[in-house]
Amino acid sequence: MMALAPTFPGPSSQQDPSSDSSHALGDSVSPSLVTSTSAAPSPQMSPRPETPQALPMEKALLSVGFNQDFGCFACGTQTGFRIYNCDPFSETFRREVDGAGIAIVEMLFLSNIFALVGGGKTPKYPPNKVMIWDDHQSRCIGELSFRSEVRAVRLRRDKIVIVLEFKIYVYNFADLKLLHQIETLANTKAICALSSGPASCVLACPGQHPGEIRIELYSVKKTRFLQAHDSTVACLALSNNGDFLATASSKGTLIRIFSTRDGSKLQELRRGAERAEIYSIAFSANAHWLAVSSDKGTVHVFGLKPPSGETRSTAVATTVSSSGGRSSYLLGRSSSLISFASANTGSPLALVRGVLPRYFSSEWSFAQYRVPEETRTIVAFGPEKNTVVIVGANGSYYRCSFDGIRGGEMVQVQFERFMKHDETEDVTVAV
């Protein structure tokens, strides 16, 4: 894996006495890395077998989640964790500790830094601790402790976000200094999104009322609340640059797109007419497409409208700039896209909006793919133009493509089984 380790300065240990968290950061051993005072044992690398073999039943898959740019996904297992490259698909590496489970694995892009939380039948670490793991040193370089179970971790190069059931903590990555505490409604699903682009830092999470979203615009030091839905928020996602927010409620029929700058609703997308549990939502890197997976088994891709007064070329240039020039192919990608104002399918009765129910004026998905297996899935956009990657809790991997002009049914390009059936019991999918 490419080494993009964040720079850690000298030792620091600060704690807010009013919080329910504590942290430790070890002594500096080089200008860029630190060691941990924790005596946590190191996982040992297991070479990837040439031919995958079925593993014992106790090696269950505990979680699956993409990294910030969707280039990789990480799996927490009953015996460690594994990293897979999305396209081309391959197992990058694995770390195994016999009898010790990792429930949460959060990557920092393609760097050697991971956030780990123990779990499973025999947790490697307590479930109320977040361990910052440096894979180059094969050791933990810092830890954060809490009074309750850690539900999720979100990373960007300058911040660490820890999600508990009723609280979210934001830390400075360099010295683990606590920057912010946010109180939320009961958040057992760990609903929280953090923008990954360097130009601005935006965090979105549930507020303290059903259907309410709290948006923290850290770069401009503003907090915004918006009533996204009438019912409880079930899933949300931010674009790379943090300009756009997508939300779904517990009903799962509508996806709403908001501007984080002013809180205005930009678009309303219809996944379907029946209630559904939304598993994941993902923006494409240029924020021109949105992908959604749910318990109905169909992955939907929607076309997104450029902001009012902004052309598609301007939007792409802004996205490339905000992501640090992450993908030069973004400019080439946009040239094949149609006008998003008419990309999604609409009802022929949409012209009488305000008279007929909202159902008839909704925008339906532009492209669809029916997952052939019944399993929880998460979805992301691949590096190739007009492709999506779907990862299932049963150890399945799908790569599909869609026609950027006509839409319709997606074409399955690749299928892999990255974990055997006897490794994938009792799974929760990390988003």
N, C-alpha and C positions, 0 to 999 in steps of 0.2 A: 504494500500500500504506500502511496505517496505520503511523505512526512511533511505535515503542515502544522507542526506543534505550536500552540500559542506560547507567547513569552511570559514566563513567570519571574517576577522580581524576587527580592530577598524574602525572608520569612515574615509572616504576619499572622497574628491570631487575635481577632476581635470578635466580640459577641454582644448582641443586644440583650441586656438582662431581662427585657420585657417579652422577648420572643420565646417560642418553644423549640428553638433550634440552637445548635452549637456547631462549631467547625474547627478543623485543624488543618494546617498546611505545614509541610515539613521544611527542614533547612535546605537552603540553596546549595547545589553541588556544581552548577554551571550557570553561565549567563542566561540560559533558556529553560532549564528544567530544575525541578526540586525533588527531593526525596520525602517520603512520608515517615512520620514517627510511628505510624501504625505498624503492627507486626503481622499484618495480613499476609498469609502465604500466597505465593505466586502460582498462577495457572501455568502449566507447561504446554507447549505447542505440540499438537498431534499432527503428523504429516497426513496430507489428504491421500486416501487410498486411490489407486488407479481405477479400481472397480468398486462402486459403492456397495457396502455390505449391510444387511439388516442388523440393527443394533438392539440391545436388550430393551424390554418394555419400559423400564424405569427411566430411560433417557427421553423423556417427553419434551415436546416443544412447549415452552411457556409463553413466549411472546414473539411478535414479528413487527418490525418497523423500518421505514425508509430513513436514510440520512437526509440532510437538508436540501441537497440538489437532486435527489432521486437517483443518484448514480449507483448506490449500494443499498442493501437492506441487511439488518442484523437480526439474529435469532437468539433469544435466551432459552436455554435448555436446563434440564435437571442436572447436567454435569458441566456447565460452562456456557460459552457463547460461540457463535459462528457468524462470519461475514461473507456475503455473497455479492458479486458484481451483477448489475442488472442487464447490461447489454455491452459486449457479449456476456451471456450468462456463464458464471463460473463461481465455484467456492474459492474465495480469496484466502481465508485461513480460518482456523478454529482454535479455541483455547479450552482445554478439558481439565476438570478437576473431579476426580472420582467421588461421587456421592455428594457433591456440592452444587447447588443450583443458582442460576442467575435469572431473575424474573424480568428485569428491565435492562436493556442495552441501548444507550443513546450514543450515536456516533457524532463526532464533530467533523463534518464534511468527509474528506478522505484522509484525515490525519491519524496520528497514533494515539490520540486522546479519546477516551470513552468515559461515560458515566455509567456505573453499574449499581444495581440494587439486587440484593439476594432474594431468593424465593424458591418455591418448589418444596419437595418433600424434606430435603435437608439443605437449607439456605447456605450459600457461601458467606454471605454477610447478613446482618440483621435487616429485616424489611423496613426499618425506620432510619436506615443510613444510606447515604449516597457516597459511593467511593469513586474518586477520580483516578482512572487507571491510565498509565502511560505504557503503551505496549512496547516502546523501544527499550525502556528500562525494566519491563516486566514486573512492575510494582505499582502500588497505589501512591500517588503523590499528594493526596489530600482527601478529606472526608467531611461530610456534613451530616449532623445527627439531629433527629427530631423526636418529638414525644409520641407521634402517631405514624402510621404506615405511609410510606411514600407511594403515591399513585402514579406519578409520571415525572420525567425530567425533560426539559427542553434546553438545547444549547445553541449559542452563536459564539462568534470568536471573542466577544467582550462580555458576555453574560451567561449565567447559569440560572435557570428557572426551575424551581422545585414545586410540584403540585401535591398538596395534601387534600384531604376530603373537604375541609372548610377554609383552607388558607393556601395562598401562593406566595412563595418567597423568591425574590430576585436578588442575585449576588453578582458582584464584580468578579469576572473570571480570573483576573490577575492575582488577587490576594484573598479571594473568598469573603470580601467585606459585604455585609448585608446592606442592600440599597433600598429595598422596598418590601412591604408586606401588604397583601391584598386579601380581604375577606370575601368569601363567596358563599353562595348557596351550597348545600350538600352536593359534592362534585365527585361522586364515586366513579364516574367514567373518565375522570381526569381530562376534562375538556379544557384545552388551552392551546393557543397558537402563538408562535414567536416568529417574526420576520427574520430572514437570514441574510438579506442584502446589507452591505456595509454602509450605505448612504443614510439609512434611518433605522431606528429600532422601534418596532411596534409590537405590543402584546395584546392579545384579545382573550377574554375569559368570561365565564358567567358572572353576572352581577349578583345582587342580593334579592332579586325578585324574579319570578318565573318569566322566561322569555327575554330577560334583559341581558345585554352584552356590555361589558366594560372594556373600553379600549384605552390603553396607555400609550401615548405618543411621547416616548422618552426623549427623542431628539429635539422636540419643541416644548417639552415639559408641560403637556396638556393631558387631561383625563376627559374622556367622553363616554356618556352612557346612551345607549339606544335600545328601544323596545323592538327587538327583531321579530318576535313571534308572540302569540297569545299563550301558547303552551311552553313547556320546558325546552330549553335548547339542548339538542342531542348531539350535534356535531358542528364544527366550524373549521375554517382554514383561512390563512392569509396568503396573499401573493408574495413573491420574493421580496419586493420592495416595500411591502406593508401598506400599499395604497388601497388595496381592495380586500374586502372581507366577505366570505361566503358562509352562510349559516343554514342549518336545518333544524326543525323542531322535532319533538317526539312523534309527531304525526308522520313525518317523513315524506309528505307529498310535494312540498315546495322547497326550493332552494332560493334564497334571497341573496343578492349581491349589493353590498354597501360600499360607499366611499368612506375610508377611515378619516379623511381630511375634514369632512363636514358632516358625516353621519347620514348623508342622503342615500335613499334606496335607488340603485341604478337599474336593477333588473330583477325579474321574478321568473324562475324557471320551474317547470313542472316535471317531476320525476315520474309520477303516475297518479292514478285516482285512488288507489287503496293505500291504507296505512302501511308504513314500512319502517324498519330500523335502519337508519343510515350508518354504515360502517366507516366510510371515509370520504373525504372531499379533497381534491387537489387541483391547484391552478397549474397551467403550463408555465414554463419559464418566462414566456412573453406575455402572460396573462390574457391570451386570446382564446384559450379553451379552458373548460372546467370539466373534470371527471368526477363521477360519483358512483360509489358501490353501496349495495344495500342487501338486506336479507331476502329480497325478491330474486336474487341471483343474476340480475342484469346490470352490467356496467354501462352507464350513460356518459356521453360526451356532449357538452353544450358549447355553442359559440357565444362568446362574450362581446358586448358592444364596447367600442372605445369610448372613453369619457366624452361628454358633450364638448364640442369645439376642438377635439384632439383627433388628428388623423392617425391612421394605423401606423404609418412610418414614424410619426412622433412618439407614439406609444412604445414601439419596439426600441427606438433609440434610448428612451428613458429607462426601459427595463434592462437593456444591456449595460447602461451606465450604472444603474443601481445595484446590479449583481456583480459589479467589479469586472465586467468583460468576461464573465464566466463562460459564455458559449458564443463563439463567433458565428455559428450556424443560425442564430436567431434571426439575423437580417435576411438570410436566404430563405428561412422557413416562412417568413411573413408574406413573401411574394406570391406564394401559391394559395393563400387563404382568400376566401370570398368575403364580401361585406358582411360583418357579423350582425348587422341590423336585420338581415333576412336569412341568416344561416339556419336558425332553429325552426322546426316545424311548428306552425300555429294552426289553430282551428279556423276553418273557413268562416266561422261566425265571429271572429275576433274584431271585425269592423264595428260591431255593435257593443263595444265595451261600455260598461256602466249600466247596461240594460239587462244583459244576461249574466248569469253567475260568473265568477272569476275563472272557473274551470275552462270556459270557452275562450278566454282571452289570454291564456297562459302560453308560454313558449315551451315547446316540447324538445326533447333531445335531438341533436343533429346526427349522432352516430350511436350505435348500441352493440353490445356483445353479451351473449348469454353464456355464463360460466357453466360448463357441462357437469360440474360436481356441486353438491350442496355443501357449502363451507363458508365460513366468514372470510371476507376478502378485504384487502386494502389495495388502492390503485394509485398509480403515478404516471407521469408522462415520461417516455423514453427519450434518449438523446437523438434518435432518428426522427425525421419529420413525420408528424401525424402517426405516432405510435404511442401505445399505452402499455404499461407493465402491471400485471395483476398478480398478487401474492396471496395464497390461501393459507388458512390456519391448519389445513391438512397436509401441508408441505408441498403444495402445487405452485408452479410458476407458469404464467402465460404472458406471451408478448403478442400484441395484436396491432394491426394497422387499420386506419380508416381513410376513406377518400376525402380529401380536404375540400373538394368541390361539390360532390354529390351527397356525401354522408351515407346514411343507411347502415346496414349490417357491417360490422367490422370483420376483418379476416384474421384468423389465428395464424400467426407466423411461426411460433415456437411454443413447445410445452416441455417442461422438465418437472421431475419429482425430486426436490432437493432434500426431503427427509422422508423416511419410510413411514408407513402407516403406524407401525408400533412405536414410533417416536413422537407421535402427534396427539396424544391423549391430553385431556384437560387443558385445552389451549385458550388463551385470551389473546386477542389481536391488539397490538399497540398501534396507535395512529399518530 
